[in-house]
Amino acid sequence: MSPASADRNGRLALFSGEKAHCEVAAVERLHAVARLPYVERPVVALADLHWKERLETPSSTATATRSDIVLSLSSPSQNCGMTLLRTPLGVEEADNELFLKKLMDSLRAEIPRSRSEPILTREEALRMFMGGAPEAALQYGLDPEIIAGVEEGGSLFSPGEADREPVLDALDDECLERGRSSFAFIGGGNHFLEVQAVEELIDAPACEALGLRAGQIVVMYHTGSERLGHDLGRLYAVRMKTSRSRRRKYFFRKIPLHLLRGVRGPGQMARRWKYHFSGDPYVPVPADSPDGRRLQISLKGAGNYGYANRVAVLDLILRAVRRATGRRESGFRVISDLSHNVIARERIAGEELWVHRHNSVRLRPPSDWPQGSLYRSIGQPAMLPGTNRSSSFVVLSREGAAGSLHSADHGAGRTVDRFLEEGLSRARPSGRTLKFTYASPSPELLSHVTDEGIDEVVSVLRRAEIAVAAARLRPLAVLKG
């Protein structure tokens, strides 16, 4: 199969490889999405396509509309994302098992599994919602240069859009209260923090421009807007991945938020009921309507909070390294920080579209960056994680990204697992990862697997001219919730 092939009616763009194994149910669901009248472009299905239980849309997808926002075409939690952090440590230090355990224990001590007590005041939580990564850097005294690699500068609001009154109108007090404690941690599920070594420089000049060298230690971590974003996503829509009892609680919180606040007449009340209470899995909200603009504030604010949370985790990583080494290290820098669940207005091939990504990242082609930008010369960097038993990659955007709605896989974990299950890859005894959890004081030793699975995803991105590999990363240790 070619890297990009259209379905029978041209409404689905499948990016897959020779050993592709598209889940039938995922493809059929995307056919249904593609037939929705407001979907403007072929729905993009990337190489790591799969469908997680009780989500309305499969993962590794991107869908574009002209003028409507459709919440269920992305995750309930906006700006779940990942950061790749360059460090000054070298593999000669971190490959020492005693040091690695000391470092991981320090990370585990600094970064909790979750928080039950507030770490932010209500005002600070609101500032993170409004200000994003720059606000968090200010809060923790971080040099803004360290976070220069965060997409969109780490803040999604345009000047004047995040005034206090409309922001508070889009939230309720319980949501902000959750934001006070849901901060500066990784979380559970598939979230992780992984210490990796740069094993291979595939594009040495680009790596040099990014400050990456062979044998260098990097940290990749996965977290987002956590309970605040999780909360907002369910306050603005009925989502399948919500228990019946919690759905009932959200219903009673939605009434004052949507039906008793700022409603002008029965027509608007009926529209808000449709937008926020309907059981229809795909409800379009006109983006430029008053309710659409209010919805945008909730999406952008949750996005900002996700960026801020990852900056807060970065600060904890710096503390952990100081604790493990006894030194105040310099040389840390965010190589890439990307959301993989986002709904945003973007310009693609000359058209203004609302792009809805579900577990895929925004990857702008080099020509989309201004003259003089590093990314215009080498492409935009992104991380492509495998699993904690396989390699990951740093990739760079290419001009074909316009054909995928400027989207790329946010990872290759499902493909790596499938290749192993189907005998297309195998165990590799020569490599191992130390897996740390909060439940056990001792790490588990994981043997590595060969890289056929993630290599397949990289190959699809390369052949479709969406992205090319710049560096291969080897996992050393991982912290899981």
HUWO-V19752 format. One record per residue. N is the residue number from 1. PHI is phi in whole degrees, 0 to 359 (* if undefined). D_CENTER is the distance of its C-alpha to the mean C-alpha in Angstrom with 2 decimals. Layout:
n=N phi=PHI d_center=D_CENTER
n=N phi=PHI d_center=D_CENTER
This chain:
n=1 phi=* d_center=27.98
n=2 phi=288 d_center=26.91
n=3 phi=301 d_center=23.36
n=4 phi=226 d_center=23.29
n=5 phi=230 d_center=25.73
n=6 phi=274 d_center=26.39
n=7 phi=283 d_center=27.42
n=8 phi=295 d_center=30.95
n=9 phi=246 d_center=30.54
n=10 phi=72 d_center=28.10
n=11 phi=257 d_center=25.44
n=12 phi=222 d_center=22.94
n=13 phi=258 d_center=21.70
n=14 phi=264 d_center=21.11
n=15 phi=254 d_center=19.83
n=16 phi=214 d_center=21.29
n=17 phi=250 d_center=23.54
n=18 phi=294 d_center=27.02
n=19 phi=254 d_center=26.04
n=20 phi=295 d_center=23.71
n=21 phi=219 d_center=23.87
n=22 phi=293 d_center=22.25
n=23 phi=294 d_center=22.29
n=24 phi=302 d_center=25.01
n=25 phi=297 d_center=23.69
n=26 phi=295 d_center=20.28
n=27 phi=295 d_center=22.26
n=28 phi=296 d_center=24.68
n=29 phi=297 d_center=22.14
n=30 phi=291 d_center=20.76
n=31 phi=300 d_center=24.43
n=32 phi=295 d_center=24.82
n=33 phi=297 d_center=21.88
n=34 phi=297 d_center=23.34
n=35 phi=278 d_center=26.66
n=36 phi=297 d_center=25.52
n=37 phi=295 d_center=27.66
n=38 phi=266 d_center=25.09
n=39 phi=284 d_center=22.78
n=40 phi=268 d_center=23.68
n=41 phi=236 d_center=22.55
n=42 phi=305 d_center=22.30
n=43 phi=292 d_center=19.23
n=44 phi=269 d_center=17.11
n=45 phi=242 d_center=16.72
n=46 phi=271 d_center=15.25
n=47 phi=296 d_center=16.76
n=48 phi=268 d_center=14.69
n=49 phi=305 d_center=15.51
n=50 phi=198 d_center=16.12
n=51 phi=236 d_center=16.55
n=52 phi=279 d_center=15.64
n=53 phi=300 d_center=18.50
n=54 phi=63 d_center=18.98
n=55 phi=244 d_center=16.18
n=56 phi=287 d_center=17.62
n=57 phi=228 d_center=15.71
n=58 phi=299 d_center=14.94
n=59 phi=277 d_center=11.68
n=60 phi=66 d_center=11.14
n=61 phi=225 d_center=12.77
n=62 phi=214 d_center=13.24
n=63 phi=228 d_center=16.13
n=64 phi=244 d_center=18.09
n=65 phi=236 d_center=20.69
n=66 phi=278 d_center=23.32
n=67 phi=218 d_center=23.67
n=68 phi=243 d_center=22.05
n=69 phi=256 d_center=18.88
n=70 phi=234 d_center=18.34
n=71 phi=301 d_center=16.00
n=72 phi=283 d_center=16.09
n=73 phi=275 d_center=14.72
n=74 phi=223 d_center=11.19
n=75 phi=284 d_center=10.12
n=76 phi=300 d_center=12.39
n=77 phi=258 d_center=9.84
n=78 phi=292 d_center=8.38
n=79 phi=57 d_center=5.51
n=80 phi=289 d_center=4.10
n=81 phi=201 d_center=2.11
n=82 phi=223 d_center=5.12
n=83 phi=236 d_center=8.52
n=84 phi=246 d_center=11.57
n=85 phi=249 d_center=14.70
n=86 phi=282 d_center=18.12
n=87 phi=237 d_center=20.98
n=88 phi=274 d_center=24.78
n=89 phi=282 d_center=25.42
n=90 phi=243 d_center=26.87
n=91 phi=295 d_center=26.99
n=92 phi=298 d_center=30.68
n=93 phi=271 d_center=29.84
n=94 phi=281 d_center=26.79
n=95 phi=284 d_center=28.35
n=96 phi=288 d_center=31.03
n=97 phi=297 d_center=30.31
n=98 phi=295 d_center=31.89
n=99 phi=294 d_center=29.80
n=100 phi=298 d_center=26.57
n=101 phi=296 d_center=27.47
n=102 phi=297 d_center=28.37
n=103 phi=296 d_center=25.06
n=104 phi=293 d_center=23.06
n=105 phi=297 d_center=25.48
n=106 phi=294 d_center=24.93
n=107 phi=297 d_center=21.15
n=108 phi=294 d_center=21.81
n=109 phi=289 d_center=24.39
n=110 phi=279 d_center=22.33
n=111 phi=250 d_center=19.06
n=112 phi=286 d_center=20.07
n=113 phi=296 d_center=18.78
n=114 phi=200 d_center=18.90
n=115 phi=232 d_center=21.11
n=116 phi=259 d_center=24.01
n=117 phi=255 d_center=25.50
n=118 phi=298 d_center=24.21
n=119 phi=251 d_center=23.05
n=120 phi=240 d_center=22.96
n=121 phi=284 d_center=25.71
n=122 phi=301 d_center=25.22
n=123 phi=294 d_center=25.65
n=124 phi=294 d_center=23.07
n=125 phi=299 d_center=20.43
n=126 phi=295 d_center=21.45
n=127 phi=294 d_center=21.23
n=128 phi=295 d_center=17.61
n=129 phi=297 d_center=16.92
n=130 phi=273 d_center=19.01
n=131 phi=253 d_center=18.44
n=132 phi=68 d_center=14.90
n=133 phi=301 d_center=14.53
n=134 phi=300 d_center=18.17
n=135 phi=294 d_center=19.52
n=136 phi=293 d_center=18.00
n=137 phi=299 d_center=19.39
n=138 phi=295 d_center=22.67
n=139 phi=300 d_center=22.69
n=140 phi=257 d_center=22.41
n=141 phi=67 d_center=24.53
n=142 phi=269 d_center=22.14
n=143 phi=297 d_center=23.18
n=144 phi=304 d_center=21.06
n=145 phi=296 d_center=21.29
n=146 phi=297 d_center=19.16
n=147 phi=257 d_center=16.06
n=148 phi=297 d_center=17.15
n=149 phi=276 d_center=14.29
n=150 phi=287 d_center=11.69
n=151 phi=300 d_center=10.98
n=152 phi=56 d_center=13.43
n=153 phi=67 d_center=15.15
n=154 phi=79 d_center=12.78
n=155 phi=215 d_center=14.70
n=156 phi=260 d_center=14.66
n=157 phi=279 d_center=18.21
n=158 phi=279 d_center=21.13
n=159 phi=305 d_center=24.32
n=160 phi=86 d_center=26.10
n=161 phi=285 d_center=23.48
n=162 phi=259 d_center=22.46
n=163 phi=296 d_center=26.03
n=164 phi=301 d_center=26.58
n=165 phi=297 d_center=28.47
n=166 phi=294 d_center=26.09
n=167 phi=294 d_center=23.15
n=168 phi=295 d_center=25.27
n=169 phi=294 d_center=26.40
n=170 phi=272 d_center=22.90
n=171 phi=240 d_center=22.47
n=172 phi=238 d_center=24.73
n=173 phi=297 d_center=25.92
n=174 phi=295 d_center=24.45
n=175 phi=298 d_center=20.89
n=176 phi=295 d_center=21.58
n=177 phi=296 d_center=23.30
n=178 phi=297 d_center=20.29
n=179 phi=295 d_center=18.40
n=180 phi=291 d_center=21.20
n=181 phi=255 d_center=20.51
n=182 phi=273 d_center=16.82
n=183 phi=206 d_center=16.00
n=184 phi=61 d_center=15.95
n=185 phi=205 d_center=15.04
n=186 phi=272 d_center=12.62
n=187 phi=96 d_center=13.49
n=188 phi=255 d_center=14.53
n=189 phi=64 d_center=13.82
n=190 phi=268 d_center=11.61
n=191 phi=285 d_center=10.28
n=192 phi=199 d_center=12.15
n=193 phi=228 d_center=13.53
n=194 phi=235 d_center=15.28
n=195 phi=268 d_center=18.11
n=196 phi=229 d_center=18.75
n=197 phi=249 d_center=21.61
n=198 phi=287 d_center=21.65
n=199 phi=270 d_center=23.98
n=200 phi=215 d_center=24.63
n=201 phi=265 d_center=24.55
n=202 phi=272 d_center=24.47
n=203 phi=240 d_center=24.57
n=204 phi=300 d_center=26.44
n=205 phi=298 d_center=27.00
n=206 phi=294 d_center=23.34
n=207 phi=297 d_center=22.48
n=208 phi=300 d_center=25.35
n=209 phi=296 d_center=24.09
n=210 phi=271 d_center=20.76
n=211 phi=80 d_center=22.84
n=212 phi=259 d_center=22.05
n=213 phi=226 d_center=25.08
n=214 phi=298 d_center=26.07
n=215 phi=84 d_center=26.18
n=216 phi=283 d_center=23.82
n=217 phi=265 d_center=21.56
n=218 phi=235 d_center=17.84
n=219 phi=237 d_center=15.38
n=220 phi=247 d_center=11.87
n=221 phi=221 d_center=10.04
n=222 phi=233 d_center=7.24
n=223 phi=199 d_center=7.49
n=224 phi=197 d_center=7.00
n=225 phi=279 d_center=9.81
n=226 phi=48 d_center=11.59
n=227 phi=293 d_center=15.03
n=228 phi=294 d_center=15.34
n=229 phi=294 d_center=12.48
n=230 phi=304 d_center=13.62
n=231 phi=293 d_center=17.07
n=232 phi=299 d_center=16.68
n=233 phi=300 d_center=15.14
n=234 phi=264 d_center=18.34
n=235 phi=285 d_center=20.68
n=236 phi=258 d_center=20.12
n=237 phi=199 d_center=20.34
n=238 phi=274 d_center=21.77
n=239 phi=247 d_center=19.14
n=240 phi=298 d_center=20.32
n=241 phi=276 d_center=18.35
n=242 phi=214 d_center=20.62
n=243 phi=294 d_center=23.89
n=244 phi=299 d_center=27.13
n=245 phi=293 d_center=28.05
n=246 phi=288 d_center=24.82
n=247 phi=298 d_center=25.04
n=248 phi=295 d_center=28.53
n=249 phi=296 d_center=27.44
n=250 phi=296 d_center=24.88
n=251 phi=304 d_center=27.70
n=252 phi=286 d_center=29.93
n=253 phi=282 d_center=27.36
n=254 phi=291 d_center=26.67
n=255 phi=303 d_center=30.38
n=256 phi=292 d_center=30.84
n=257 phi=290 d_center=27.47
n=258 phi=251 d_center=28.01
n=259 phi=254 d_center=31.71
n=260 phi=244 d_center=33.50
n=261 phi=237 d_center=31.69
n=262 phi=68 d_center=32.60
n=263 phi=276 d_center=33.77
n=264 phi=245 d_center=36.44
n=265 phi=94 d_center=38.52
n=266 phi=295 d_center=38.26
n=267 phi=297 d_center=36.46
n=268 phi=291 d_center=33.38
n=269 phi=298 d_center=33.56
n=270 phi=296 d_center=33.64
n=271 phi=295 d_center=30.64
n=272 phi=295 d_center=28.59
n=273 phi=299 d_center=29.74
n=274 phi=296 d_center=28.55
n=275 phi=293 d_center=25.13
n=276 phi=247 d_center=24.30
n=277 phi=242 d_center=26.71
n=278 phi=293 d_center=27.09
n=279 phi=275 d_center=26.41
n=280 phi=299 d_center=25.78
n=281 phi=293 d_center=22.39
n=282 phi=230 d_center=21.88
n=283 phi=247 d_center=23.19
n=284 phi=280 d_center=23.08
n=285 phi=244 d_center=23.32
n=286 phi=302 d_center=24.92
n=287 phi=297 d_center=22.63
n=288 phi=268 d_center=25.68
n=289 phi=280 d_center=27.52
n=290 phi=306 d_center=27.89
n=291 phi=289 d_center=25.74
n=292 phi=294 d_center=23.10
n=293 phi=292 d_center=23.09
n=294 phi=295 d_center=22.84
n=295 phi=297 d_center=19.86
n=296 phi=301 d_center=18.18
n=297 phi=299 d_center=18.82
n=298 phi=295 d_center=17.09
n=299 phi=292 d_center=13.90
n=300 phi=291 d_center=14.01
n=301 phi=295 d_center=15.13
n=302 phi=298 d_center=12.41
n=303 phi=299 d_center=9.94
n=304 phi=300 d_center=12.39
n=305 phi=297 d_center=12.65
n=306 phi=296 d_center=9.04
n=307 phi=299 d_center=9.79
n=308 phi=298 d_center=13.16
n=309 phi=297 d_center=12.24
n=310 phi=291 d_center=10.60
n=311 phi=292 d_center=13.79
n=312 phi=297 d_center=15.90
n=313 phi=295 d_center=14.71
n=314 phi=304 d_center=15.56
n=315 phi=300 d_center=18.95
n=316 phi=292 d_center=19.48
n=317 phi=296 d_center=18.85
n=318 phi=299 d_center=21.50
n=319 phi=295 d_center=23.80
n=320 phi=295 d_center=23.42
n=321 phi=295 d_center=24.34
n=322 phi=298 d_center=27.28
n=323 phi=295 d_center=28.34
n=324 phi=283 d_center=28.28
n=325 phi=259 d_center=29.95
n=326 phi=74 d_center=32.13
n=327 phi=238 d_center=31.23
n=328 phi=269 d_center=29.43
n=329 phi=281 d_center=27.32
n=330 phi=241 d_center=26.31
n=331 phi=97 d_center=24.30
n=332 phi=282 d_center=20.76
n=333 phi=198 d_center=18.33
n=334 phi=285 d_center=14.64
n=335 phi=284 d_center=14.57
n=336 phi=203 d_center=11.06
n=337 phi=221 d_center=8.18
n=338 phi=227 d_center=5.53
n=339 phi=280 d_center=3.29
n=340 phi=244 d_center=3.14
n=341 phi=226 d_center=5.49
n=342 phi=205 d_center=8.00
n=343 phi=236 d_center=11.78
n=344 phi=209 d_center=13.62
n=345 phi=278 d_center=17.03
n=346 phi=221 d_center=17.16
n=347 phi=260 d_center=20.14
n=348 phi=230 d_center=20.24
n=349 phi=51 d_center=23.59
n=350 phi=82 d_center=25.39
n=351 phi=247 d_center=24.22
n=352 phi=272 d_center=22.38
n=353 phi=226 d_center=20.05
n=354 phi=267 d_center=17.55
n=355 phi=259 d_center=14.59
n=356 phi=250 d_center=12.66
n=357 phi=251 d_center=9.61
n=358 phi=239 d_center=8.92
n=359 phi=53 d_center=6.68
n=360 phi=215 d_center=7.38
n=361 phi=254 d_center=6.73
n=362 phi=279 d_center=9.51
n=363 phi=226 d_center=12.18
n=364 phi=277 d_center=15.41
n=365 phi=294 d_center=18.67
n=366 phi=306 d_center=20.97
n=367 phi=293 d_center=23.41
n=368 phi=276 d_center=20.96
n=369 phi=260 d_center=21.08
n=370 phi=291 d_center=24.25
n=371 phi=303 d_center=27.25
n=372 phi=92 d_center=27.20
n=373 phi=286 d_center=23.46
n=374 phi=302 d_center=22.59
n=375 phi=291 d_center=19.90
n=376 phi=290 d_center=22.75
n=377 phi=269 d_center=24.67
n=378 phi=248 d_center=22.23
n=379 phi=97 d_center=19.18
n=380 phi=283 d_center=15.69
n=381 phi=280 d_center=14.21
n=382 phi=212 d_center=10.95
n=383 phi=262 d_center=10.44
n=384 phi=235 d_center=11.17
n=385 phi=286 d_center=11.53
n=386 phi=266 d_center=14.37
n=387 phi=231 d_center=15.56
n=388 phi=286 d_center=17.36
n=389 phi=245 d_center=20.49
n=390 phi=229 d_center=19.66
n=391 phi=292 d_center=18.81
n=392 phi=238 d_center=15.51
n=393 phi=226 d_center=15.66
n=394 phi=263 d_center=15.09
n=395 phi=240 d_center=15.46
n=396 phi=233 d_center=16.79
n=397 phi=294 d_center=16.73
n=398 phi=226 d_center=20.01
n=399 phi=292 d_center=21.88
n=400 phi=291 d_center=21.25
n=401 phi=300 d_center=17.72
n=402 phi=297 d_center=19.62
n=403 phi=284 d_center=20.61
n=404 phi=246 d_center=17.14
n=405 phi=57 d_center=16.31
n=406 phi=54 d_center=14.68
n=407 phi=234 d_center=12.04
n=408 phi=220 d_center=11.43
n=409 phi=304 d_center=10.34
n=410 phi=274 d_center=7.05
n=411 phi=181 d_center=9.76
n=412 phi=228 d_center=13.39
n=413 phi=300 d_center=14.02
n=414 phi=295 d_center=15.83
n=415 phi=293 d_center=17.91
n=416 phi=300 d_center=18.87
n=417 phi=296 d_center=20.02
n=418 phi=294 d_center=21.84
n=419 phi=300 d_center=23.62
n=420 phi=293 d_center=24.83
n=421 phi=298 d_center=25.99
n=422 phi=266 d_center=27.86
n=423 phi=76 d_center=29.48
n=424 phi=274 d_center=27.83
n=425 phi=223 d_center=26.78
n=426 phi=211 d_center=28.49
n=427 phi=294 d_center=28.50
n=428 phi=234 d_center=28.93
n=429 phi=300 d_center=31.03
n=430 phi=287 d_center=30.94
n=431 phi=242 d_center=27.43
n=432 phi=208 d_center=26.10
n=433 phi=236 d_center=23.25
n=434 phi=274 d_center=24.05
n=435 phi=259 d_center=21.98
n=436 phi=255 d_center=22.20
n=437 phi=228 d_center=21.70
n=438 phi=273 d_center=22.93
n=439 phi=273 d_center=25.52
n=440 phi=231 d_center=27.57
n=441 phi=286 d_center=28.94
n=442 phi=252 d_center=29.19
n=443 phi=282 d_center=26.54
n=444 phi=264 d_center=26.53
n=445 phi=264 d_center=27.19
n=446 phi=252 d_center=25.13
n=447 phi=281 d_center=26.68
n=448 phi=280 d_center=24.66
n=449 phi=241 d_center=24.63
n=450 phi=289 d_center=25.33
n=451 phi=262 d_center=22.72
n=452 phi=302 d_center=23.85
n=453 phi=295 d_center=20.75
n=454 phi=290 d_center=18.15
n=455 phi=299 d_center=20.93
n=456 phi=297 d_center=21.17
n=457 phi=293 d_center=17.62
n=458 phi=299 d_center=18.24
n=459 phi=297 d_center=21.59
n=460 phi=296 d_center=20.37
n=461 phi=299 d_center=18.12
n=462 phi=293 d_center=21.18
n=463 phi=294 d_center=23.73
n=464 phi=276 d_center=21.95
n=465 phi=58 d_center=21.70
n=466 phi=273 d_center=17.98
n=467 phi=200 d_center=17.37
n=468 phi=231 d_center=19.52
n=469 phi=285 d_center=19.23
n=470 phi=248 d_center=20.11
n=471 phi=205 d_center=20.06
n=472 phi=257 d_center=19.98
n=473 phi=246 d_center=18.81
n=474 phi=251 d_center=20.66
n=475 phi=285 d_center=19.50
n=476 phi=253 d_center=22.04
n=477 phi=206 d_center=20.85
n=478 phi=224 d_center=18.02
n=479 phi=246 d_center=17.72
n=480 phi=242 d_center=16.68
n=481 phi=288 d_center=17.06
